[in-house]
Amino acid sequence: MEFGTLNAWKFPGGLSNLGEDIGETAAREVFEETGIKSKFISLVSIRQQHNHPGAFGKSDMYIVCRLKAVSFDINFCQEECLRCEWMDLEELARSEHTTLITNRIAKLLFYGCREGFDKIDLNMREFPAVYTGLFYKLYHKELPEKYEKLKTNQIK
C-alpha cells in the first residue's frame, strides 16, 4: 500500500500560537479548517521528527488530540482543504487514501471507540509549579484511585 499526501484524507492541524495550550491549538485549528467547534478531551499520540523541511530548522512535534465536537455543521476553509467531511473511523482506518499518520491515528481511535478510550488516552492534569502562582500541565495515563490517593509516606 502506498501512502501519499496529495489529495489524501488527513486530520486538521497546524502550528501553536505562542503561549497557547495544546488543547486550545487543536480546537482552534479544527475550527479554522472545518468550522466545527470542539473541546479538548485528551492527548492520543505524539510524533517527533527531526530535519522536517517545514519546521524552520527545528525538530518537529506533531501532537494528536482527541476532541469532542460541540457543533457539527461543516464550513471548511477552501484555502486549506479540497474537501471536508465527517467519516466513519473504520472506513478511514481501512482507506488507502490517507497519510500514514492519519491511517495509524484512525486505527488508534477506532480501537478506543471499540475497547475504551482509557486504553489510548493521555489525560491532562494541572499542578502548581514550584514558582508561586504558576501551573503546569502533565499529560499521562490515568492512575487507579488507590494510587491517586497514595500518600508520599505510604509504601505498601
Biotite code that builds the C-alpha atoms (Angstrom):
import biotite.structure as struc

atoms = struc.array([
    struc.Atom([0.000, 0.000, 0.000], chain_id="A", res_id=1, res_name="MET", atom_name="CA", element="C"),
    struc.Atom([1.459, 3.352, -0.978], chain_id="A", res_id=2, res_name="GLU", atom_name="CA", element="C"),
    struc.Atom([0.649, 6.432, 1.068], chain_id="A", res_id=3, res_name="PHE", atom_name="CA", element="C"),
    struc.Atom([0.906, 9.878, -0.428], chain_id="A", res_id=4, res_name="GLY", atom_name="CA", element="C"),
    struc.Atom([-0.060, 13.314, 0.727], chain_id="A", res_id=5, res_name="THR", atom_name="CA", element="C"),
    struc.Atom([-1.603, 14.638, -2.493], chain_id="A", res_id=6, res_name="LEU", atom_name="CA", element="C"),
    struc.Atom([-5.406, 14.571, -2.166], chain_id="A", res_id=7, res_name="ASN", atom_name="CA", element="C"),
    struc.Atom([-5.182, 12.251, 0.849], chain_id="A", res_id=8, res_name="ALA", atom_name="CA", element="C"),
    struc.Atom([-7.502, 12.376, 3.863], chain_id="A", res_id=9, res_name="TRP", atom_name="CA", element="C"),
    struc.Atom([-5.928, 13.872, 6.961], chain_id="A", res_id=10, res_name="LYS", atom_name="CA", element="C"),
    struc.Atom([-6.989, 15.320, 10.269], chain_id="A", res_id=11, res_name="PHE", atom_name="CA", element="C"),
    struc.Atom([-6.946, 19.119, 10.762], chain_id="A", res_id=12, res_name="PRO", atom_name="CA", element="C"),
    struc.Atom([-3.745, 20.523, 12.198], chain_id="A", res_id=13, res_name="GLY", atom_name="CA", element="C"),
    struc.Atom([-1.375, 23.426, 12.380], chain_id="A", res_id=14, res_name="GLY", atom_name="CA", element="C"),
    struc.Atom([1.074, 25.416, 14.439], chain_id="A", res_id=15, res_name="LEU", atom_name="CA", element="C"),
    struc.Atom([0.519, 26.604, 18.007], chain_id="A", res_id=16, res_name="SER", atom_name="CA", element="C"),
    struc.Atom([0.481, 30.275, 18.815], chain_id="A", res_id=17, res_name="ASN", atom_name="CA", element="C"),
    struc.Atom([2.969, 31.464, 21.422], chain_id="A", res_id=18, res_name="LEU", atom_name="CA", element="C"),
    struc.Atom([1.601, 30.667, 24.894], chain_id="A", res_id=19, res_name="GLY", atom_name="CA", element="C"),
    struc.Atom([-1.272, 28.560, 23.538], chain_id="A", res_id=20, res_name="GLU", atom_name="CA", element="C"),
    struc.Atom([-2.008, 25.225, 25.252], chain_id="A", res_id=21, res_name="ASP", atom_name="CA", element="C"),
    struc.Atom([-2.099, 22.013, 23.202], chain_id="A", res_id=22, res_name="ILE", atom_name="CA", element="C"),
    struc.Atom([-5.873, 21.581, 23.534], chain_id="A", res_id=23, res_name="GLY", atom_name="CA", element="C"),
    struc.Atom([-6.512, 25.212, 22.594], chain_id="A", res_id=24, res_name="GLU", atom_name="CA", element="C"),
    struc.Atom([-4.369, 24.817, 19.473], chain_id="A", res_id=25, res_name="THR", atom_name="CA", element="C"),
    struc.Atom([-6.202, 21.637, 18.437], chain_id="A", res_id=26, res_name="ALA", atom_name="CA", element="C"),
    struc.Atom([-9.677, 23.161, 18.898], chain_id="A", res_id=27, res_name="ALA", atom_name="CA", element="C"),
    struc.Atom([-8.664, 26.389, 17.111], chain_id="A", res_id=28, res_name="ARG", atom_name="CA", element="C"),
    struc.Atom([-7.145, 24.542, 14.145], chain_id="A", res_id=29, res_name="GLU", atom_name="CA", element="C"),
    struc.Atom([-10.198, 22.288, 13.797], chain_id="A", res_id=30, res_name="VAL", atom_name="CA", element="C"),
    struc.Atom([-12.442, 25.361, 13.816], chain_id="A", res_id=31, res_name="PHE", atom_name="CA", element="C"),
    struc.Atom([-10.287, 27.310, 11.340], chain_id="A", res_id=32, res_name="GLU", atom_name="CA", element="C"),
    struc.Atom([-10.137, 24.413, 8.881], chain_id="A", res_id=33, res_name="GLU", atom_name="CA", element="C"),
    struc.Atom([-13.619, 22.884, 9.271], chain_id="A", res_id=34, res_name="THR", atom_name="CA", element="C"),
    struc.Atom([-15.897, 25.386, 11.022], chain_id="A", res_id=35, res_name="GLY", atom_name="CA", element="C"),
    struc.Atom([-16.536, 22.733, 13.723], chain_id="A", res_id=36, res_name="ILE", atom_name="CA", element="C"),
    struc.Atom([-16.361, 23.910, 17.342], chain_id="A", res_id=37, res_name="LYS", atom_name="CA", element="C"),
    struc.Atom([-14.845, 21.368, 19.729], chain_id="A", res_id=38, res_name="SER", atom_name="CA", element="C"),
    struc.Atom([-13.341, 20.918, 23.169], chain_id="A", res_id=39, res_name="LYS", atom_name="CA", element="C"),
    struc.Atom([-10.182, 19.101, 24.220], chain_id="A", res_id=40, res_name="PHE", atom_name="CA", element="C"),
    struc.Atom([-10.585, 15.620, 25.748], chain_id="A", res_id=41, res_name="ILE", atom_name="CA", element="C"),
    struc.Atom([-7.130, 14.022, 25.734], chain_id="A", res_id=42, res_name="SER", atom_name="CA", element="C"),
    struc.Atom([-3.827, 13.528, 24.005], chain_id="A", res_id=43, res_name="LEU", atom_name="CA", element="C"),
    struc.Atom([-3.694, 10.458, 21.736], chain_id="A", res_id=44, res_name="VAL", atom_name="CA", element="C"),
    struc.Atom([-0.135, 10.472, 20.425], chain_id="A", res_id=45, res_name="SER", atom_name="CA", element="C"),
    struc.Atom([2.987, 12.498, 19.731], chain_id="A", res_id=46, res_name="ILE", atom_name="CA", element="C"),
    struc.Atom([5.098, 12.264, 16.607], chain_id="A", res_id=47, res_name="ARG", atom_name="CA", element="C"),
    struc.Atom([8.635, 13.585, 16.860], chain_id="A", res_id=48, res_name="GLN", atom_name="CA", element="C"),
    struc.Atom([10.551, 14.269, 13.665], chain_id="A", res_id=49, res_name="GLN", atom_name="CA", element="C"),
    struc.Atom([13.927, 15.858, 13.012], chain_id="A", res_id=50, res_name="HIS", atom_name="CA", element="C"),
    struc.Atom([15.045, 17.642, 9.845], chain_id="A", res_id=51, res_name="ASN", atom_name="CA", element="C"),
    struc.Atom([11.434, 18.294, 8.819], chain_id="A", res_id=52, res_name="HIS", atom_name="CA", element="C"),
    struc.Atom([11.569, 20.677, 5.834], chain_id="A", res_id=53, res_name="PRO", atom_name="CA", element="C"),
    struc.Atom([8.632, 22.777, 7.091], chain_id="A", res_id=54, res_name="GLY", atom_name="CA", element="C"),
    struc.Atom([9.831, 23.126, 10.704], chain_id="A", res_id=55, res_name="ALA", atom_name="CA", element="C"),
    struc.Atom([12.037, 26.196, 10.264], chain_id="A", res_id=56, res_name="PHE", atom_name="CA", element="C"),
    struc.Atom([15.237, 24.284, 11.087], chain_id="A", res_id=57, res_name="GLY", atom_name="CA", element="C"),
    struc.Atom([13.829, 22.926, 14.354], chain_id="A", res_id=58, res_name="LYS", atom_name="CA", element="C"),
    struc.Atom([12.747, 19.449, 15.434], chain_id="A", res_id=59, res_name="SER", atom_name="CA", element="C"),
    struc.Atom([9.031, 18.974, 14.871], chain_id="A", res_id=60, res_name="ASP", atom_name="CA", element="C"),
    struc.Atom([6.449, 17.669, 17.353], chain_id="A", res_id=61, res_name="MET", atom_name="CA", element="C"),
    struc.Atom([3.058, 16.702, 15.932], chain_id="A", res_id=62, res_name="TYR", atom_name="CA", element="C"),
    struc.Atom([0.627, 16.213, 18.800], chain_id="A", res_id=63, res_name="ILE", atom_name="CA", element="C"),
    struc.Atom([-2.628, 14.407, 18.117], chain_id="A", res_id=64, res_name="VAL", atom_name="CA", element="C"),
    struc.Atom([-5.554, 15.265, 20.395], chain_id="A", res_id=65, res_name="CYS", atom_name="CA", element="C"),
    struc.Atom([-8.955, 13.680, 20.886], chain_id="A", res_id=66, res_name="ARG", atom_name="CA", element="C"),
    struc.Atom([-11.627, 16.370, 20.802], chain_id="A", res_id=67, res_name="LEU", atom_name="CA", element="C"),
    struc.Atom([-15.376, 16.356, 21.342], chain_id="A", res_id=68, res_name="LYS", atom_name="CA", element="C"),
    struc.Atom([-17.398, 18.217, 18.737], chain_id="A", res_id=69, res_name="ALA", atom_name="CA", element="C"),
    struc.Atom([-19.828, 20.788, 20.126], chain_id="A", res_id=70, res_name="VAL", atom_name="CA", element="C"),
    struc.Atom([-21.056, 21.832, 16.673], chain_id="A", res_id=71, res_name="SER", atom_name="CA", element="C"),
    struc.Atom([-21.454, 19.616, 13.636], chain_id="A", res_id=72, res_name="PHE", atom_name="CA", element="C"),
    struc.Atom([-22.110, 21.725, 10.533], chain_id="A", res_id=73, res_name="ASP", atom_name="CA", element="C"),
    struc.Atom([-19.057, 21.836, 8.293], chain_id="A", res_id=74, res_name="ILE", atom_name="CA", element="C"),
    struc.Atom([-17.965, 25.171, 6.848], chain_id="A", res_id=75, res_name="ASN", atom_name="CA", element="C"),
    struc.Atom([-14.449, 24.365, 5.682], chain_id="A", res_id=76, res_name="PHE", atom_name="CA", element="C"),
    struc.Atom([-11.622, 26.658, 4.659], chain_id="A", res_id=77, res_name="CYS", atom_name="CA", element="C"),
    struc.Atom([-11.289, 26.269, 0.900], chain_id="A", res_id=78, res_name="GLN", atom_name="CA", element="C"),
    struc.Atom([-7.780, 27.754, 1.012], chain_id="A", res_id=79, res_name="GLU", atom_name="CA", element="C"),
    struc.Atom([-6.540, 24.834, 3.147], chain_id="A", res_id=80, res_name="GLU", atom_name="CA", element="C"),
    struc.Atom([-8.829, 21.944, 2.150], chain_id="A", res_id=81, res_name="CYS", atom_name="CA", element="C"),
    struc.Atom([-10.128, 20.466, -1.082], chain_id="A", res_id=82, res_name="LEU", atom_name="CA", element="C"),
    struc.Atom([-12.875, 18.590, 0.760], chain_id="A", res_id=83, res_name="ARG", atom_name="CA", element="C"),
    struc.Atom([-14.007, 18.207, 4.329], chain_id="A", res_id=84, res_name="CYS", atom_name="CA", element="C"),
    struc.Atom([-16.491, 15.678, 5.648], chain_id="A", res_id=85, res_name="GLU", atom_name="CA", element="C"),
    struc.Atom([-17.421, 13.528, 8.596], chain_id="A", res_id=86, res_name="TRP", atom_name="CA", element="C"),
    struc.Atom([-16.138, 9.986, 8.068], chain_id="A", res_id=87, res_name="MET", atom_name="CA", element="C"),
    struc.Atom([-16.686, 6.641, 9.747], chain_id="A", res_id=88, res_name="ASP", atom_name="CA", element="C"),
    struc.Atom([-13.483, 5.752, 11.680], chain_id="A", res_id=89, res_name="LEU", atom_name="CA", element="C"),
    struc.Atom([-13.412, 2.165, 10.483], chain_id="A", res_id=90, res_name="GLU", atom_name="CA", element="C"),
    struc.Atom([-13.778, 3.348, 6.887], chain_id="A", res_id=91, res_name="GLU", atom_name="CA", element="C"),
    struc.Atom([-10.971, 5.882, 7.400], chain_id="A", res_id=92, res_name="LEU", atom_name="CA", element="C"),
    struc.Atom([-8.750, 3.219, 9.033], chain_id="A", res_id=93, res_name="ALA", atom_name="CA", element="C"),
    struc.Atom([-9.261, 0.945, 6.020], chain_id="A", res_id=94, res_name="ARG", atom_name="CA", element="C"),
    struc.Atom([-8.869, 3.676, 3.395], chain_id="A", res_id=95, res_name="SER", atom_name="CA", element="C"),
    struc.Atom([-5.908, 3.660, 1.016], chain_id="A", res_id=96, res_name="GLU", atom_name="CA", element="C"),
    struc.Atom([-6.352, 7.420, 0.558], chain_id="A", res_id=97, res_name="HIS", atom_name="CA", element="C"),
    struc.Atom([-4.783, 8.633, 3.801], chain_id="A", res_id=98, res_name="THR", atom_name="CA", element="C"),
    struc.Atom([-1.367, 9.648, 5.005], chain_id="A", res_id=99, res_name="THR", atom_name="CA", element="C"),
    struc.Atom([0.479, 7.080, 7.136], chain_id="A", res_id=100, res_name="LEU", atom_name="CA", element="C"),
    struc.Atom([-0.101, 9.067, 10.308], chain_id="A", res_id=101, res_name="ILE", atom_name="CA", element="C"),
    struc.Atom([-3.821, 9.532, 9.552], chain_id="A", res_id=102, res_name="THR", atom_name="CA", element="C"),
    struc.Atom([-4.157, 5.800, 8.980], chain_id="A", res_id=103, res_name="ASN", atom_name="CA", element="C"),
    struc.Atom([-2.448, 4.994, 12.281], chain_id="A", res_id=104, res_name="ARG", atom_name="CA", element="C"),
    struc.Atom([-4.435, 7.568, 14.269], chain_id="A", res_id=105, res_name="ILE", atom_name="CA", element="C"),
    struc.Atom([-7.717, 6.371, 12.727], chain_id="A", res_id=106, res_name="ALA", atom_name="CA", element="C"),
    struc.Atom([-6.838, 2.824, 13.875], chain_id="A", res_id=107, res_name="LYS", atom_name="CA", element="C"),
    struc.Atom([-5.997, 4.072, 17.394], chain_id="A", res_id=108, res_name="LEU", atom_name="CA", element="C"),
    struc.Atom([-9.285, 6.000, 17.617], chain_id="A", res_id=109, res_name="LEU", atom_name="CA", element="C"),
    struc.Atom([-11.278, 3.057, 16.242], chain_id="A", res_id=110, res_name="PHE", atom_name="CA", element="C"),
    struc.Atom([-9.630, 0.844, 18.878], chain_id="A", res_id=111, res_name="TYR", atom_name="CA", element="C"),
    struc.Atom([-10.533, 3.408, 21.569], chain_id="A", res_id=112, res_name="GLY", atom_name="CA", element="C"),
    struc.Atom([-14.169, 3.511, 20.384], chain_id="A", res_id=113, res_name="CYS", atom_name="CA", element="C"),
    struc.Atom([-14.394, -0.266, 20.487], chain_id="A", res_id=114, res_name="ARG", atom_name="CA", element="C"),
    struc.Atom([-12.332, -1.115, 23.573], chain_id="A", res_id=115, res_name="GLU", atom_name="CA", element="C"),
    struc.Atom([-12.472, 2.076, 25.646], chain_id="A", res_id=116, res_name="GLY", atom_name="CA", element="C"),
    struc.Atom([-10.544, 5.314, 25.372], chain_id="A", res_id=117, res_name="PHE", atom_name="CA", element="C"),
    struc.Atom([-8.786, 4.541, 28.657], chain_id="A", res_id=118, res_name="ASP", atom_name="CA", element="C"),
    struc.Atom([-6.588, 2.244, 26.550], chain_id="A", res_id=119, res_name="LYS", atom_name="CA", element="C"),
    struc.Atom([-5.280, 5.120, 24.381], chain_id="A", res_id=120, res_name="ILE", atom_name="CA", element="C"),
    struc.Atom([-5.895, 8.445, 26.130], chain_id="A", res_id=121, res_name="ASP", atom_name="CA", element="C"),
    struc.Atom([-3.243, 10.531, 27.818], chain_id="A", res_id=122, res_name="LEU", atom_name="CA", element="C"),
    struc.Atom([-5.264, 12.830, 30.049], chain_id="A", res_id=123, res_name="ASN", atom_name="CA", element="C"),
    struc.Atom([-4.214, 16.248, 31.269], chain_id="A", res_id=124, res_name="MET", atom_name="CA", element="C"),
    struc.Atom([-3.879, 17.267, 34.891], chain_id="A", res_id=125, res_name="ARG", atom_name="CA", element="C"),
    struc.Atom([-2.843, 20.703, 36.033], chain_id="A", res_id=126, res_name="GLU", atom_name="CA", element="C"),
    struc.Atom([-0.481, 21.051, 39.008], chain_id="A", res_id=127, res_name="PHE", atom_name="CA", element="C"),
    struc.Atom([1.041, 24.026, 40.833], chain_id="A", res_id=128, res_name="PRO", atom_name="CA", element="C"),
    struc.Atom([4.588, 24.743, 39.680], chain_id="A", res_id=129, res_name="ALA", atom_name="CA", element="C"),
    struc.Atom([7.446, 25.418, 42.049], chain_id="A", res_id=130, res_name="VAL", atom_name="CA", element="C"),
    struc.Atom([7.131, 29.078, 41.033], chain_id="A", res_id=131, res_name="TYR", atom_name="CA", element="C"),
    struc.Atom([4.470, 30.886, 43.070], chain_id="A", res_id=132, res_name="THR", atom_name="CA", element="C"),
    struc.Atom([1.235, 31.385, 41.166], chain_id="A", res_id=133, res_name="GLY", atom_name="CA", element="C"),
    struc.Atom([2.287, 29.316, 38.137], chain_id="A", res_id=134, res_name="LEU", atom_name="CA", element="C"),
    struc.Atom([0.938, 25.973, 36.988], chain_id="A", res_id=135, res_name="PHE", atom_name="CA", element="C"),
    struc.Atom([1.982, 23.260, 34.560], chain_id="A", res_id=136, res_name="TYR", atom_name="CA", element="C"),
    struc.Atom([0.052, 20.628, 32.640], chain_id="A", res_id=137, res_name="LYS", atom_name="CA", element="C"),
    struc.Atom([1.052, 16.982, 32.816], chain_id="A", res_id=138, res_name="LEU", atom_name="CA", element="C"),
    struc.Atom([-0.296, 14.512, 30.231], chain_id="A", res_id=139, res_name="TYR", atom_name="CA", element="C"),
    struc.Atom([-0.390, 10.861, 31.311], chain_id="A", res_id=140, res_name="HIS", atom_name="CA", element="C"),
    struc.Atom([-2.491, 7.719, 31.571], chain_id="A", res_id=141, res_name="LYS", atom_name="CA", element="C"),
    struc.Atom([-4.991, 7.878, 34.430], chain_id="A", res_id=142, res_name="GLU", atom_name="CA", element="C"),
    struc.Atom([-3.864, 6.453, 37.746], chain_id="A", res_id=143, res_name="LEU", atom_name="CA", element="C"),
    struc.Atom([-6.114, 3.946, 39.529], chain_id="A", res_id=144, res_name="PRO", atom_name="CA", element="C"),
    struc.Atom([-7.778, 5.592, 42.541], chain_id="A", res_id=145, res_name="GLU", atom_name="CA", element="C"),
    struc.Atom([-5.722, 3.658, 45.131], chain_id="A", res_id=146, res_name="LYS", atom_name="CA", element="C"),
    struc.Atom([-2.537, 5.066, 43.590], chain_id="A", res_id=147, res_name="TYR", atom_name="CA", element="C"),
    struc.Atom([-4.010, 8.546, 43.145], chain_id="A", res_id=148, res_name="GLU", atom_name="CA", element="C"),
    struc.Atom([-4.753, 8.703, 46.891], chain_id="A", res_id=149, res_name="LYS", atom_name="CA", element="C"),
    struc.Atom([-1.417, 7.165, 47.930], chain_id="A", res_id=150, res_name="LEU", atom_name="CA", element="C"),
    struc.Atom([0.351, 9.422, 50.431], chain_id="A", res_id=151, res_name="LYS", atom_name="CA", element="C"),
    struc.Atom([4.042, 10.057, 49.891], chain_id="A", res_id=152, res_name="THR", atom_name="CA", element="C"),
    struc.Atom([4.937, 8.309, 53.164], chain_id="A", res_id=153, res_name="ASN", atom_name="CA", element="C"),
    struc.Atom([2.787, 5.210, 52.425], chain_id="A", res_id=154, res_name="GLN", atom_name="CA", element="C"),
    struc.Atom([4.558, 2.257, 50.914], chain_id="A", res_id=155, res_name="ILE", atom_name="CA", element="C"),
    struc.Atom([2.602, -0.983, 50.560], chain_id="A", res_id=156, res_name="LYS", atom_name="CA", element="C"),
])
